[in-house]
């Protein structure tokens, strides 16, 4: 059974989360491991766990001192688990948390192949497409 948990960087599952992010998001693009951990300490982390193993993750980074504006980042689901709704479970948990914390806006940089996924969860594209890490992305946001 898949369980969505909120963890911190001191949790034992954090090492698995980092490994998953490196494996799914960074290594395929030739980006060095741990290149996107600069926000980890101040962020909220959500992981999908099955049989003690992290199979999906996403982080929510506060963008302002009042924690009303945030950015969804580092969304990853293990290759063998993709297409099973795990990403949707993670984002729904992140959204419930955001509502409970009084967060007003969640932004993200959606890769071209993920924009429809975020649209299905209520995110909207704004601004022009842009390139990040060699891939076309869209600015997206959801107002709560």
C-alpha positions, 0 to 999 in steps of 0.5 A: 500500500502506498502512503504519502508522508511529509518528512524533513531533511533529518528523516531517514527517508530523506536520503532515498528522496534525494536519490530518487530526485537524482536518478529521475530528474538530474542524471538523465540530463547529465546534471550532477547529483545534489545540484538542486538541494539548495532549498531543501532545508527550508522546504516542505517535503512529501514522499510516496512510500511503499514497503519502506521505499520512497517511490515518489517525491515532491517539495514545496519551497516557500517564496516569501516570509509569510509563506503565502507564495510557494513553488512546487519543485523536484517532482519525481516518481520512480520509472517503474511506478509512473502512470499509477497516480502516485504523482497525483496523490503527492500533489493532492497531499501538497495541496491539502497541506497548503490549504491548512497552512494558508498558502495562497499561491503555488507556482511551478516550472512544468516540463513540456511533457508534464504541463497537462498533468499539472493542468489536470490538477488546477494549475494554469500556464502563464507567460511565455514558454522558456528553456530550463536545463535544456528542456522547454518549460512552462510557468504554471500556478494555482491560486488557493 
